[in-house]
Amino acid sequence: MQEPSFLILTALAAGPQHGYGVIADVARISDGQVRLRAGTLYAALDRLREEKLITEDREEIVDGRVRRYYRLTGDGAARLAAEAERMRRHATAAATRLRALGSGGAA
């Protein structure tokens, strides 16, 4: 799973959000390391919707414009959990190898 998709699903795990809210939340989650542009966000949202990992929650009219909210589906939550576990295993393997390197492993 691409990092932007992972972070979008993570943002939506907190509850339904509209596009700008997702962009801001992803920036917070990533400590500013990932800054989604609108085109990237909406392409990812369309893809995640096609995969049934997210769905539209509701729409509101704000200042004459439609604000669409998205939410995580059950399949989306399961996929996010699986991806988080996969990443945790990889991070554990890296930490283990770095500890071995620091204690007299390869030079």
Beta strands, then each sheet from edge to edge (+ up, - down):
strand 1: 17-18
strand 2: 54-62
strand 3: 65-72
sheet 1: 1+ 3- 2+
end
